[in-house]
Amino acid sequence: MPFALIWTATFTRTARKFLKKHRDLTDTFSLIIHKLEMNPYDPELKLHALSGNLQGKHAVSLTYSYRIVIRLVLTESEIYLLDVGTHDEVYS
């Protein structure tokens, strides 16, 4: 059963800007979003828990340099998409 992806307003805005700047990653972004929806534990996503001020959130790899920050709500099978960008952008 696929997870419900919740596109927060912040993520929608950030993703739009990110994809406008990185048009070459549009297909990769779409593939990662699809994999996340189907199985967030897919090893290719490199799902990992975050700590510090992002404790309680997780990240998946878009590429070596870029991440997507999410909040998993496993009891309801929901994934809240929070941010996308470079390591420094999303972890600051």
WODABEL-V248292 format. One record per residue. BURIAL is # if it has 24 or more other C-alpha atoms within 12 Angstrom, else .. Layout:
# WODABEL-V248292
((BURIAL) (BURIAL))
This chain:
# WODABEL-V248292
((.) (.) (#) (#) (#) (#) (#) (.) (.) (.) (#) (.) (.) (#) (#) (.) (.) (#) (.) (.) (.) (.) (.) (.) (.) (.) (.) (.) (#) (.) (.) (#) (#) (.) (#) (#) (#) (.) (#) (#) (.) (.) (.) (.) (#) (#) (#) (#) (.) (.) (.) (.) (.) (.) (.) (.) (#) (#) (#) (#) (#) (#) (#) (.) (.) (#) (#) (#) (#) (#) (#) (#) (.) (.) (.) (.) (.) (.) (#) (#) (#) (#) (#) (#) (#) (#) (.) (.) (.) (#) (#) (.))
